[in-house]
């Protein structure tokens, strides 16, 4: 079986997936809710992220601090086969600072690296420097393991535990796709489709060429087609997207409608029509400088957003999507839950009641008045049949048997 593909029936998979990758299997399930201070570091191709949280077990996460640095580890030539020295320096500096932040909180750190480090022939240099200069032991995870951990993160933020979901996470070096149900992976694949990778391949010219857009679309469509057939075989009811590229597209979509941005992007629904409008505006912008001026787009992402948006466009096309729900939580939150599970064991069934707990946490993060936050959460916790996000249609099987 290909190392980047995992297909299995849900009952055959372990609850936390720990034993399958050589980590200790979860201990016997306990009912503990004892808070534990944990930190997760996600070393991606474009950015390095830190989240420090008080993990309350069955009660979810209380996020204490978030940090992000755009280090562009995948900025070197050679299809990401080599990490440039400058990029490594930037990455190690970010890790050293993140270690200090975690130490202030007294949090145990779990650090994982994805596509850029995973593929680099000189990755041992990065791992050694991370250990010696930043005091971090970094674990390189496979693309399929990355998808599984993103799935765990998403389930803590979006109320889709009881639905078959299609998950899409577009990074700088790769795109992770997964079909899951009730915390189990039904099928997953990691593809070498990323916003930085495809920008280097198709859009490095100073001025955008329409032929490059067509070539990029063909490349993405060709790589997605085989997995779309597998995903349709399993079937999925709802599509969820996570991480920076999709978040940037959501921000641009709202700006185009001249609406105020939501207080949280979590559970924001991106329609096919909104995505098409964003892609059209990006294709019409002939240069990076022109794209940097588009409403709702962080200028630091202007050089790579077109490639990322085209990947998302083709995901919508190949998988027959009309809309996608955005999750604020992704890999790093999944790493936190996975770390807690490996310490304490237990199932994921508490995630079926995620809506109220996530509303409480989000309200508390945005409002210093705890009593008011609890009131907001109470108002946002309707009867079971109305648990969906206000924009969400009743669930339906999009594709599959």
Secondary structure per residue as TSV (DSSP state, phi and psi in degrees):
chain	resnum	aa	ss	phi	psi
A	1	X	-	360.0	137.6
A	2	X	-	-57.7	137.8
A	3	X	T	-64.5	-24.2
A	4	X	T	-96.6	12.8
A	5	X	E	-130.9	132.8
A	6	X	E	-133.0	118.4
A	7	X	E	-131.5	123.5
A	8	X	-	-158.0	157.8
A	9	X	-	-73.1	143.3
A	10	X	G	-53.9	-46.6
A	11	X	G	-61.5	-19.2
A	12	X	G	-83.0	-9.2
A	13	X	S	-93.5	141.5
A	14	X	-	-67.2	154.0
A	15	X	S	-58.1	-43.3
A	16	X	S	-108.3	-5.7
A	17	X	-	71.3	9.5
A	18	X	-	-71.6	-46.6
A	19	X	G	-64.5	-28.2
A	20	X	G	-68.8	-15.8
A	21	X	G	-119.9	23.2
A	22	X	T	86.9	3.6
A	23	X	S	-88.0	161.8
A	24	X	-	-59.3	138.5
A	25	X	-	-67.8	151.7
A	26	X	-	-57.3	144.0
A	27	X	-	-72.5	171.7
A	28	X	S	-54.4	136.4
A	29	X	-	-55.7	138.0
A	30	X	-	-126.9	166.4
A	31	X	-	-101.0	14.9
A	32	X	-	-64.4	141.5
A	33	X	-	-121.6	19.0
A	34	X	-	-62.5	123.3
A	35	X	-	-61.7	145.9
A	36	X	E	-139.7	131.1
A	37	X	E	-84.1	117.0
A	38	X	E	-132.3	152.6
A	39	X	E	-130.2	142.6
A	40	X	E	-123.6	135.5
A	41	X	E	-118.4	125.7
A	42	X	E	-112.0	110.1
A	43	X	E	-98.9	97.6
A	44	X	-	-99.3	-177.6
A	45	X	S	-73.4	-35.6
A	46	X	S	-98.9	-46.1
A	47	X	E	-131.5	159.2
A	48	X	E	-115.2	128.9
A	49	X	E	-118.6	148.0
A	50	X	E	-127.9	137.1
A	51	X	E	-132.4	130.6
A	52	X	E	-112.1	130.3
A	53	X	E	-145.8	154.3
A	54	X	E	-92.5	108.8
A	55	X	E	-87.4	118.8
A	56	X	-	-103.2	24.6
A	57	X	G	63.0	-119.3
A	58	X	G	-67.1	-13.7
A	59	X	G	-94.3	2.1
A	60	X	-	88.5	-157.2
A	61	X	E	-107.6	142.7
A	62	X	E	-114.6	101.5
A	63	X	E	-72.2	125.7
A	64	X	E	-98.6	-33.8
A	65	X	E	-159.2	143.7
A	66	X	E	-129.6	140.2
A	67	X	E	-138.2	150.6
A	68	X	E	-147.9	137.3
A	69	X	E	-134.7	129.8
A	70	X	E	-85.2	104.1
A	71	X	-	-106.4	-15.4
A	72	X	-	53.1	56.7
A	73	X	G	-59.6	-31.1
A	74	X	G	-90.2	26.8
A	75	X	G	-86.2	-4.7
A	76	X	S	-76.4	166.9
A	77	X	S	-82.8	178.0
A	78	X	T	80.9	34.2
A	79	X	T	51.0	44.3
A	80	X	T	65.5	30.0
A	81	X	T	-87.3	-7.7
A	82	X	S	-146.1	133.9
A	83	X	-	-89.3	120.0
A	84	X	-	-62.3	148.7
A	85	X	H	-59.9	-41.0
A	86	X	H	-63.8	-39.6
A	87	X	H	-65.7	-40.3
A	88	X	H	-63.0	-42.6
A	89	X	H	-58.0	-44.8
A	90	X	H	-63.7	-42.0
A	91	X	H	-64.6	-43.8
A	92	X	H	-67.0	-38.3
A	93	X	H	-61.7	-40.8
A	94	X	H	-64.9	-42.3
A	95	X	H	-64.4	-40.5
A	96	X	H	-62.4	-41.1
A	97	X	H	-68.0	-40.5
A	98	X	H	-65.7	-35.2
A	99	X	H	-61.8	-40.8
A	100	X	H	-63.5	-41.7
A	101	X	H	-62.9	-45.1
A	102	X	H	-63.4	-39.4
A	103	X	H	-65.7	-35.7
A	104	X	H	-59.0	-38.0
A	105	X	H	-83.7	-11.0
A	106	X	T	69.4	34.2
A	107	X	-	-98.4	137.3
A	108	X	E	-73.1	134.9
A	109	X	E	-105.2	133.4
A	110	X	E	-118.1	121.5
A	111	X	E	-117.1	131.2
A	112	X	E	-127.2	146.6
A	113	X	E	-119.4	145.9
A	114	X	-	-116.2	-137.3
A	115	X	H	-50.2	-52.9
A	116	X	H	-60.5	-48.3
A	117	X	H	-73.1	-37.8
A	118	X	H	-57.4	-39.8
A	119	X	H	-92.1	-16.2
A	120	X	-	-71.6	133.3
A	121	X	T	-69.7	-24.1
A	122	X	T	-102.3	28.9
A	123	X	H	-61.7	-28.3
A	124	X	H	-61.7	-31.7
A	125	X	H	-64.2	-45.4
A	126	X	H	-63.4	-44.9
A	127	X	H	-63.5	-41.0
A	128	X	H	-65.4	-45.8
A	129	X	H	-66.3	-36.0
A	130	X	H	-61.2	-40.6
A	131	X	H	-71.6	-45.2
A	132	X	H	-79.6	-36.9
A	133	X	H	-100.1	-25.0
A	134	X	H	-116.9	-4.4
A	135	X	-	66.0	31.0
A	136	X	-	-121.7	128.9
A	137	X	-	-91.0	111.1
A	138	X	E	-96.7	131.0
A	139	X	E	-100.1	125.7
A	140	X	E	-85.5	122.6
A	141	X	-	-106.5	150.6
A	142	X	-	-71.2	165.6
A	143	X	H	-63.7	-38.2
A	144	X	H	-69.6	-39.1
A	145	X	H	-65.2	-37.2
A	146	X	H	-58.9	-45.4
A	147	X	H	-61.5	-40.9
A	148	X	H	-63.0	-42.4
A	149	X	H	-70.3	-37.4
A	150	X	H	-60.1	-41.6
A	151	X	H	-57.2	-45.6
A	152	X	H	-60.5	-39.8
A	153	X	H	-65.7	-45.8
A	154	X	H	-60.9	-40.0
A	155	X	H	-65.7	-17.5
A	156	X	T	-84.2	-7.6
A	157	X	T	-121.4	-30.4
A	158	X	S	-117.9	131.4
A	159	X	S	-78.3	71.7
A	160	X	-	-127.1	16.4
A	161	X	T	-56.8	-39.5
A	162	X	T	-92.3	13.7
A	163	X	S	-121.7	149.1
A	164	X	-	-73.1	122.8
A	165	X	E	-117.6	147.4
A	166	X	E	-102.2	120.1
A	167	X	E	-106.1	136.5
A	168	X	E	-132.9	126.3
A	169	X	E	-131.2	113.9
A	170	X	E	-101.3	113.6
A	171	X	-	-104.5	-168.2
A	172	X	S	-76.5	-32.0
A	173	X	S	-112.1	-23.4
A	174	X	-	-148.7	163.6
A	175	X	E	-119.9	128.5
A	176	X	E	-102.5	132.4
A	177	X	E	-127.0	141.1
A	178	X	E	-151.9	142.0
A	179	X	E	-112.0	125.3
A	180	X	E	-138.4	163.8
A	181	X	E	-151.8	125.0
A	182	X	T	51.7	43.9
A	183	X	T	84.4	-3.0
A	184	X	E	-101.1	144.9
A	185	X	E	-87.5	120.2
A	186	X	E	-87.7	-40.1
A	187	X	E	-161.6	147.9
A	188	X	E	-151.4	151.2
A	189	X	E	-151.1	144.2
A	190	X	E	-112.8	128.4
A	191	X	E	-119.7	147.7
A	192	X	S	-79.0	61.5
A	193	X	-	-125.4	104.3
A	194	X	-	-138.6	160.1
A	195	X	H	-65.4	-38.1
A	196	X	H	-74.9	-45.2
A	197	X	H	-57.8	-48.3
A	198	X	H	-74.8	-28.9
A	199	X	H	-62.9	-44.9
A	200	X	H	-62.8	-32.9
A	201	X	H	-82.3	-38.9
A	202	X	H	-115.1	-24.7
A	203	X	-	-127.0	34.6
A	204	X	-	-81.9	-13.5
A	205	X	S	-67.3	154.4
A	206	X	S	-66.9	-29.3
A	207	X	S	-123.9	136.6
A	208	X	-	-67.2	133.2
A	209	X	-	-108.1	133.7
A	210	X	H	-61.8	-32.0
A	211	X	H	-64.3	-31.7
A	212	X	H	-68.4	-37.9
A	213	X	H	-62.6	-45.0
A	214	X	H	-62.4	-42.8
A	215	X	H	-64.7	-40.9
A	216	X	H	-63.0	-44.8
A	217	X	H	-59.9	-43.5
A	218	X	H	-62.8	-42.1
A	219	X	H	-61.2	-47.7
A	220	X	H	-65.1	-46.1
A	221	X	H	-59.3	-43.1
A	222	X	H	-63.1	-37.6
A	223	X	H	-76.9	-28.2
A	224	X	H	-81.5	-24.5
A	225	X	H	-59.9	-42.3
A	226	X	H	-67.1	-39.8
A	227	X	H	-73.0	-29.3
A	228	X	H	-62.7	-34.5
A	229	X	H	-67.1	-41.2
A	230	X	H	-64.2	-44.0
A	231	X	H	-63.4	-41.2
A	232	X	H	-65.0	-32.2
A	233	X	H	-61.8	-42.4
A	234	X	H	-75.6	-32.8
A	235	X	-	84.1	147.4
A	236	X	B	-152.1	147.0
A	237	X	S	-103.5	-28.7
A	238	X	E	-144.0	147.3
A	239	X	E	-110.7	135.0
A	240	X	E	-127.3	135.0
A	241	X	E	-119.4	151.9
A	242	X	E	-143.9	166.0
A	243	X	S	81.5	-178.5
A	244	X	H	-63.3	-43.3
A	245	X	H	-60.7	-49.5
A	246	X	H	-68.4	-37.5
A	247	X	H	-61.0	-39.0
A	248	X	H	-65.5	-40.1
A	249	X	H	-64.4	-41.0
A	250	X	H	-60.1	-43.9
A	251	X	H	-61.8	-42.2
A	252	X	H	-66.3	-37.0
A	253	X	H	-62.3	-43.8
A	254	X	H	-66.7	-41.2
A	255	X	H	-63.5	-36.7
A	256	X	H	-64.7	-30.3
A	257	X	T	-84.1	0.8
A	258	X	T	56.3	40.6
A	259	X	-	-105.3	155.1
A	260	X	-	-69.9	139.0
A	261	X	-	-63.2	146.8
A	262	X	-	-67.9	159.4
A	263	X	S	-65.7	-28.9
A	264	X	-	-140.4	142.4
A	265	X	-	-83.4	-10.2
A	266	X	T	-60.2	131.3
A	267	X	T	73.3	8.6
A	268	X	-	-64.0	140.6
A	269	X	E	-109.4	120.5
A	270	X	E	-97.8	121.2
A	271	X	E	-89.7	161.2
A	272	X	H	-58.4	-39.6
A	273	X	H	-66.4	-41.9
A	274	X	H	-63.1	-43.0
A	275	X	H	-62.3	-44.4
A	276	X	H	-59.7	-39.4
A	277	X	H	-66.5	-39.7
A	278	X	H	-65.2	-46.6
A	279	X	H	-60.6	-42.3
A	280	X	H	-59.7	-42.7
A	281	X	H	-66.4	-36.0
A	282	X	H	-69.4	-42.2
A	283	X	H	-66.6	-32.0
A	284	X	H	-75.0	-17.8
A	285	X	-	-84.4	112.7
A	286	X	-	-75.2	-20.1
A	287	X	S	-134.0	166.0
A	288	X	H	-61.7	-39.4
A	289	X	H	-61.3	-38.2
A	290	X	H	-68.9	-39.5
A	291	X	H	-67.5	-33.4
A	292	X	H	-62.9	-21.4
A	293	X	T	-91.1	-4.0
A	294	X	S	-68.3	137.4
A	295	X	T	-60.2	137.3
A	296	X	T	87.0	-4.0
A	297	X	-	-104.5	128.4
A	298	X	-	-66.5	123.9
A	299	X	G	-58.2	-27.6
A	300	X	G	-67.9	-11.9
A	301	X	G	-108.5	2.0
A	302	X	T	-62.2	-32.5
A	303	X	T	-77.2	-18.7
A	304	X	T	-117.8	-4.9
A	305	X	H	-69.2	-33.3
A	306	X	H	-61.0	-48.4
A	307	X	H	-60.5	-43.1
A	308	X	H	-63.4	-41.7
A	309	X	H	-66.4	-35.4
A	310	X	H	-67.7	-35.5
A	311	X	H	-61.1	-47.8
A	312	X	H	-63.0	-40.4
A	313	X	H	-56.5	-45.3
A	314	X	H	-73.9	-27.7
A	315	X	H	-62.6	-46.0
A	316	X	H	-57.6	-44.0
A	317	X	H	-67.8	-51.9
A	318	X	H	-66.7	-32.6
A	319	X	T	-101.3	5.7
A	320	X	T	63.8	41.8
A	321	X	-	-91.0	142.7
A	322	X	S	-102.0	-23.0
A	323	X	E	-160.2	163.4
A	324	X	E	-142.0	135.6
A	325	X	E	-90.6	133.5
A	326	X	E	-92.1	139.2
A	327	X	E	-113.1	127.3
A	328	X	S	-69.3	-26.0
A	329	X	-	-92.6	145.9
A	330	X	-	-151.5	-131.1
A	331	X	H	-59.8	-50.3
A	332	X	H	-64.0	-36.9
A	333	X	H	-69.1	-33.1
A	334	X	H	-66.3	-37.5
A	335	X	H	-61.6	-41.0
A	336	X	H	-61.5	-48.4
A	337	X	H	-64.8	-39.7
A	338	X	H	-63.7	-41.8
A	339	X	H	-62.9	-41.9
A	340	X	H	-65.4	-41.7
A	341	X	H	-62.9	-39.3
A	342	X	H	-67.8	-23.4
A	343	X	H	-82.2	-37.6
A	344	X	H	-119.5	-15.1
A	345	X	-	72.7	-164.3
A	346	X	-	103.6	167.1
A	347	X	-	-98.2	-179.5
A	348	X	S	-104.3	10.6
A	349	X	G	-64.8	-22.3
A	350	X	G	-63.2	-18.5
A	351	X	G	-73.1	-11.5
A	352	X	G	-69.8	-16.2
A	353	X	G	-113.0	39.2
A	354	X	H	-76.8	-21.6
A	355	X	H	-59.6	-49.6
A	356	X	H	-68.2	-41.7
A	357	X	H	-64.5	-38.5
A	358	X	H	-69.6	-35.0
A	359	X	H	-64.1	-43.1
A	360	X	H	-58.7	-48.7
A	361	X	H	-65.1	-43.3
A	362	X	H	-65.2	-40.3
A	363	X	H	-64.2	-40.0
A	364	X	H	-66.8	-35.9
A	365	X	H	-66.3	-32.0
A	366	X	H	-99.5	-4.1
A	367	X	-	-142.5	121.5
A	368	X	S	-73.6	-15.7
A	369	X	-	-85.0	98.5
A	370	X	H	-61.0	-39.7
A	371	X	H	-62.2	-41.8
A	372	X	H	-64.4	-39.1
A	373	X	H	-60.7	-43.7
A	374	X	H	-63.4	-36.8
A	375	X	H	-65.0	-42.7
A	376	X	H	-59.6	-43.4
A	377	X	H	-63.9	-39.1
A	378	X	H	-63.3	-43.6
A	379	X	H	-64.5	-29.2
A	380	X	T	-90.1	5.8
A	381	X	-	-111.5	80.2
A	382	X	-	-78.4	178.0
A	383	X	-	-56.3	160.9
A	384	X	G	-54.9	-39.1
A	385	X	G	-71.2	-8.7
A	386	X	G	-115.2	22.6
A	387	X	-	-71.4	-10.7
A	388	X	S	-72.3	157.6
A	389	X	-	-60.0	144.4
A	390	X	T	-52.5	-30.9
A	391	X	T	-83.8	-9.1
A	392	X	-	-84.0	133.7
A	393	X	-	-75.8	161.3
A	394	X	-	-54.8	143.5
A	395	X	-	-61.4	145.0
A	396	X	-	-148.9	152.2
A	397	X	-	-73.3	114.8
A	398	X	-	-71.7	-45.8
A	399	X	B	-150.8	152.9
A	400	X	-	124.2	174.5
A	401	X	-	-68.7	360.0
